[in-house]
Amino acid sequence: MDKQQLLVELQSKGLQLAEQTSGAAGRKGGAGPSDHKAIVVDGTTVMVPVYTGTAAVSPYRLSAAVNSSPVVPSEEVQPTLECHGQAIASVQFPKQPKFYGLQTADGIPYWKIALLHSHDVLATTVLQTCMRYNDRATACQFCAIGQSLAADRTIARKTPDQLAEVTEAAVRLDGIKHVVMTTGTPNTPDRGAAYLTECARAIKARVDIPIQAQCEPPADFSWFERMKAAGINSLGMHLEAVTPEVRDRIMPGKATVSLETYFEAFAAAVQVFGWGQVSTYLLAGLGDSLNALVDTSDRLIQLGVYPFIVPFVPITGTPLEDTAPPDSEFMYRLYQEVGQRLKNAGLSSQDVEAGCAKCGACSALSAFET
């Protein structure tokens, strides 16, 4: 099995963890890659589902590393990745970041303000609430933004000063390379752009690091200029689903923002942030066909927008928790089709200054770009 296929299989089928595997705890609930664990396979850090029903029956399993050496620390012993009981690779876990051990002057642990994603990305949800989340008639059915807040694993609003403080520490102590700031959608016309701008300005005043901001399209596209001026290097505006019937069914509130509005916003944002510095999430497995995802990706690429394609992972506690993720054959074909279009257009995740596409750990797409 080649590396491309292995990455696709792991993200589609998930991974069973041996209970005694050192360092194997993953992240449950919340925004971003939830119910996942970051592992390093052949030098590539990848986020793999570990707390899902599919992962529980996956043919892939991490066996516990048995340390028989009196001189090698246990955390340095690599667990083994197995498929159907056969060892296929050694893997590693990204190290626990040092900044997790710190707290603010008023006693808030840094890890409640921002988290390590992959191995060198700092990620935060600046507003952990959304105007649509608490109403099933409007909520995105895949979303778990409120779970980590309810479990006291985060705080509802991260202040600009807190974010600047944590970012500085993460860069200094752990070598963080870029920052991802996302937000739940507030009931304001700017859709969170104003607060993201304020937070970015505070971070850049403290440390020079590339930042991606993520929000829905603001009503006034002049916010893109203000975001850029505040130090935001790249922008994510996430479609998730691409056909009207799937959007209406899966995310009824967000679907009221039309596809054409998104594409108008994409075009305006590329004019500000530049070719390849605007991206969007596409969640494969929600019901969109392969052709619909490829055609939408092609339209995005022609605009200079990077289509960050991620296999849908059902999160426990959401309405879609029992929905099966897309199979690996579907994802492989999708990655091949879109990867070729990225190559033809000269669009690469490596050229993105900051954000999810730059990180790439939640998708195997970057492995198909070359």
Phi, psi and omega in degrees: 000127180280172186295319178304310183295321180296316180297317180297315181298315181298318183284335178275320187261345180077191190210131173276136178254133170291133187302327184268007180292120181294132177080013189269359181297134178255194183248130181250139174065183176086187177275165176081200183287089182267157182060028182243168171222136175278128174228156179250117181242117178052042176085356181250126177274129185223139175271122186238133177298133179230343184245032180246163177299323179294319180297327183295337180243016180295145174288348181266136184214143171263120176277148179294138177281125178262119184261108178257002183269133178281353185244343181265123178302146183301324183291347180265355178276125187274131173289164183251134174273125180243150172231120185052039176083356180258130179293130180237341181191156168267144180232165176230162172250137171304144183290148174299124183292145181294328184293342178298338181276359183257165176214160179287170180301330179266016169089013179271121178300141180303327183290347173277349182259321179206153184236154170283127169247145185054233181237349183214025183240132174261126184233141180212147170256105191292326174238112187270026176228157181220142183295345184255343195296320188275003179239113182300338179288342182237343187290146170289127189288344179267355193275140178231029186301330182276349186293314182291330176292315179296329181271007179060036176260001178204182175239158189291323183223119176269125182283156177304320180295320177298315181296320178295319180296313182292319180298315179302316180293319181295322177292314184290319187268330190233003176067031178303137186257331177203165188238138173245121175245116174245176181206146162293156185275117176279162181274061178226152183299334181282348177057033177100349182299324182295315182288322176300322178297315179297317180293318179298319180299320180292318179296313183293335176289339183258323184208139181271101182215142178296141183231134166252135172250147181228128177200172172286162179301126176289156179297326180251111183291351176294346174299332180299318178297318181292323177295316178298317181295332180281351178112006176283125186269327180216160188229136173245129173230114198260120177283318187065295177245157192236345178255143187305318183293323178289318178300315181297323184280319188271325183219072188300325178287311181294332181293345176291343171272110191293159175300321181295324175297318177300315183290327173296319178293320177302312182299317180293322182291322178297326177298331182266310186271338177104163180301125177084356181260007174242137182221169176213144173280135168238118181267105179281132179114002178272350181134345177291139179286164177300317181297320180295318180292319179293315181296318178294319178300319179297317178297319178296314182300320180297335177277346186092020179257131181276120179274101182276102187267126184230135175292132178299132176240115180293132182256132179304134178094358176256163179300338182259018186298335181261006180282134180287139174290165179294147180285161187292330179294318177299313182295320181298314179297318180297314179298320179299312183297312183285324177301319179295320179293323176298316179299315182299327183269353182071028180258127186223142177298331181292340180271351177288136186283327182199155172118189186296317179296322177298315179294304175077000189289339181270003183215152174265006188301320184299334178290346181255005182281337184236000000 
